[in-house]
């Protein structure tokens, strides 16, 4: 009788929750398999082929051995990095399981390299400028517009065992592993709305990836996902706005290190490749200039309608979602840069004709507005403290 009652109870519990509830991300259903894999050991894809076969149709792909022959895989030892770049300041996270509410720290690279094998820390920051000259950009990004739309190089360095939140990046992404390996859970961006991201402004889910609450995220049930394993020397192409969650595993020297190159979406420039028919296998990153202000252009183009126009009302809605602290008058000011006829709309094609300096001016307006907002918040906090402790200033005087 007891066994029968227990069976009924367990059956009720299992029926009450969907498959994968309070289990690791991806447990809700089997994966659709590993994403496409290319062998780059003998020859890397050509830029045009890479764009039309993977970037334009938004097909993630792993390119095996893509950077295996480049210097960082052998030269970037802890000893070398400490001796050559130890005084460079870097940003670090103080938890290996990502928590975007946890404040980071800034320390020198040398101090980090002395501690990261024994402490719960990992480097998450732009690749220091001093090191960028040593990073090699592979052939399939060397013409057609990729390098004219670079956002930044980003670095991840730990002793392994890190896990990220489920998130999106507002960039095209080439993620290359220098040490160790990484495993990705990847979800097509078309399911972004159905899963319902609860932190749209920062582009991530407030989800415990080790115990996914499917009652909080019921939209995840039935969503297909893909897996990708990226080894030392491999690169993963991850399309713009595709959802992903990453786990790292240590390799040689008990270390995991990866560098990703982010670039802004663009339309392939055929003539650029025609002018340069004999592109090399690699070029060092210091040949190129990042253009982070193109993020403004990307946001604008995300709201483009089927008629080819970007409307002020749609732009306002997206900015409110992504940058909620930006005042409406600032949003109007930004749109004036692209609304030539003052009609409340702008041609998406017109944005491609604008000089980069226009987007720099727009980004400067955003930066100043955010700084003013921070200053106002600090002033409010100071006022609150003074109200709570009216005699503090008198005592100090």
Residue pairs with C-beta under 8 A, 6 or more apart in sequence:
17 214
17 215
18 28
18 214
18 218
18 221
19 27
19 28
19 29
19 221
20 26
20 27
20 28
20 29
20 212
20 214
20 221
21 212
21 213
21 214
21 215
22 211
22 212
22 213
22 214
23 211
23 212
24 209
24 210
24 211
24 212
25 166
25 185
25 207
25 209
25 210
25 212
25 245
26 185
26 225
26 227
27 212
28 212
28 214
28 220
28 221
28 222
28 223
29 222
29 223
29 224
29 225
31 185
31 225
31 226
31 227
32 224
32 225
32 226
33 226
33 227
34 62
34 226
34 227
34 228
34 229
35 59
35 60
35 61
35 62
35 186
35 226
35 227
35 228
36 54
36 59
36 60
36 61
36 62
37 61
37 62
37 63
37 64
38 45
38 61
38 62
38 63
38 64
39 63
39 64
39 65
40 63
40 64
40 65
40 66
40 138
40 235
41 64
41 65
41 68
44 63
44 66
44 138
44 139
44 140
44 281
45 53
45 63
45 139
45 140
46 139
46 140
47 139
47 140
47 141
47 142
47 143
47 144
47 146
47 273
47 279
48 144
48 268
48 270
48 273
49 140
50 140
50 141
50 237
51 144
51 268
52 268
53 59
54 60
54 61
54 237
54 239
55 172
55 237
55 239
55 268
56 268
58 189
58 239
58 240
58 242
59 239
60 186
60 226
60 228
60 236
60 237
60 238
60 239
60 242
61 236
61 237
62 228
62 229
62 230
62 234
62 235
62 236
62 237
63 138
63 140
63 234
63 235
63 236
63 237
64 231
64 233
64 234
65 233
65 234
66 138
66 176
66 233
66 234
66 235
67 73
67 136
67 138
67 176
67 178
67 233
67 234
67 235
67 282
68 232
68 233
69 281
70 136
70 282
71 134
71 136
72 134
72 135
72 136
72 178
72 259
73 178
73 232
73 233
75 134
76 134
76 178
76 179
76 257
77 253
78 113
78 253
78 255
81 109
81 113
81 131
82 109
82 110
82 113
82 114
84 130
85 109
85 128
85 130
85 131
86 108
86 109
86 110
86 113
87 108
87 109
87 110
88 108
88 109
88 128
88 130
88 131
89 106
89 107
89 108
89 109
90 106
90 107
90 108
90 109
90 112
90 123
90 125
90 128
91 104
91 105
91 106
91 123
91 124
91 125
92 104
92 105
92 106
92 107
92 112
92 121
92 122
92 123
92 124
92 125
93 102
93 104
93 121
93 122
93 124
94 102
94 103
94 104
94 105
94 120
94 121
95 102
95 120
96 120
96 121
96 122
96 158
96 161
96 162
96 163
97 162
97 163
97 210
98 162
98 163
98 164
98 165
100 165
100 199
100 202
100 204
104 124
109 123
109 128
112 121
112 123
112 157
115 121
116 122
116 123
116 157
116 158
116 159
117 159
117 254
121 158
122 156
122 157
122 158
122 159
122 162
123 155
123 156
123 157
123 158
124 154
124 155
124 156
125 154
125 155
126 152
126 153
126 154
126 155
127 135
127 152
127 153
127 154
127 155
127 259
128 155
132 153
132 284
132 285
132 286
133 284
133 285
133 286
134 284
135 153
135 259
135 284
135 285
136 282
136 283
136 284
136 285
137 147
137 261
137 282
137 283
137 284
137 285
137 287
137 288
138 174
138 235
138 281
138 282
139 279
139 280
139 281
139 282
141 147
141 174
141 261
141 263
142 276
142 279
142 280
142 283
143 269
143 272
143 273
143 275
143 276
143 279
144 268
144 269
144 270
144 272
144 273
145 266
145 267
145 268
145 269
145 272
146 263
146 266
147 263
147 287
147 288
148 266
148 269
148 291
149 263
149 264
149 265
149 266
149 291
149 294
150 261
150 262
150 263
150 264
150 288
150 289
150 290
150 291
151 171
151 262
151 263
151 264
151 290
151 291
151 292
151 294
151 295
152 261
152 262
152 290
152 292
153 259
153 260
153 261
153 262
153 285
153 290
154 259
154 260
154 262
155 257
155 258
155 259
156 162
156 248
156 256
156 257
156 258
156 259
156 260
157 255
157 256
157 257
158 248
158 250
158 255
158 256
158 257
159 250
159 254
159 255
159 256
160 180
160 248
160 249
160 250
160 251
160 254
160 255
160 256
161 248
161 249
161 250
162 246
162 247
162 248
162 256
163 209
163 210
163 245
163 246
163 247
163 248
164 209
164 244
164 245
164 246
164 247
165 204
165 205
165 206
165 207
165 209
165 245
166 185
166 187
166 204
166 205
166 207
166 209
166 243
166 244
166 245
167 203
167 204
167 205
167 243
167 244
167 245
168 189
168 192
168 197
168 203
168 204
168 241
168 242
168 243
168 244
169 203
169 238
169 240
169 241
169 262
170 203
170 240
170 241
170 295
170 298
170 299
171 240
171 262
171 263
171 264
171 298
172 237
172 238
172 239
172 240
172 262
172 263
172 264
172 265
173 236
173 237
173 238
173 239
173 240
173 260
173 261
173 262
174 235
174 236
174 237
174 238
174 260
174 261
174 263
175 182
175 230
175 235
175 236
175 238
175 258
175 259
175 260
176 234
176 235
176 236
176 258
176 259
176 260
176 261
177 230
177 231
177 232
177 233
177 234
177 235
177 256
177 257
177 258
178 232
178 257
178 258
178 259
179 232
179 250
179 251
179 252
179 253
179 255
179 256
179 257
180 232
180 248
180 249
180 250
180 251
180 252
180 255
180 256
180 257
181 229
181 230
181 231
181 232
181 248
181 249
181 251
181 256
182 229
182 230
182 236
182 246
182 247
182 248
182 249
182 256
182 258
183 227
183 228
183 229
183 230
183 246
183 247
183 249
184 227
184 228
184 229
184 230
184 236
184 238
184 244
184 245
184 246
185 225
185 226
185 227
185 244
185 245
185 246
186 225
186 226
186 227
186 228
186 238
186 242
186 243
186 244
187 195
187 223
187 224
187 225
187 226
187 242
187 243
187 244
188 224
188 242
188 243
189 239
189 240
189 241
189 242
189 243
191 219
191 223
191 224
191 243
192 241
192 243
194 219
194 223
195 205
195 217
195 219
195 220
195 223
195 243
196 217
196 219
197 203
197 204
197 205
198 205
198 206
198 207
199 205
199 206
200 321
200 322
201 321
201 322
201 323
201 324
205 217
207 213
207 216
207 217
209 245
212 220
214 220
214 221
228 236
230 236
230 258
232 251
232 252
238 244
240 265
248 256
248 258
249 256
250 256
261 285
264 291
264 294
264 295
264 297
264 298
265 298
265 301
267 352
273 279
291 356
291 359
292 363
293 356
293 359
293 360
293 362
293 363
294 356
294 359
295 363
296 334
296 359
296 362
296 363
296 366
297 351
297 354
297 359
299 315
299 318
299 319
299 322
300 310
300 315
300 338
300 346
300 348
300 351
301 310
301 348
301 351
302 318
303 310
303 311
303 314
303 315
303 317
303 318
304 310
304 348
305 311
305 314
308 347
308 348
308 349
309 345
309 346
309 347
309 348
310 338
310 345
310 346
310 347
310 348
310 351
311 344
311 345
312 332
312 335
312 339
312 344
312 345
313 344
315 331
315 335
316 328
316 331
319 326
319 331
320 326
323 366
325 369
325 370
325 373
326 366
326 369
326 370
327 369
330 365
330 366
330 369
333 365
334 362
334 365
334 366
335 346
336 342
337 358
337 361
337 362
338 346
338 350
338 351
338 354
339 345
339 346
340 346
340 350
385 392
386 392
386 393
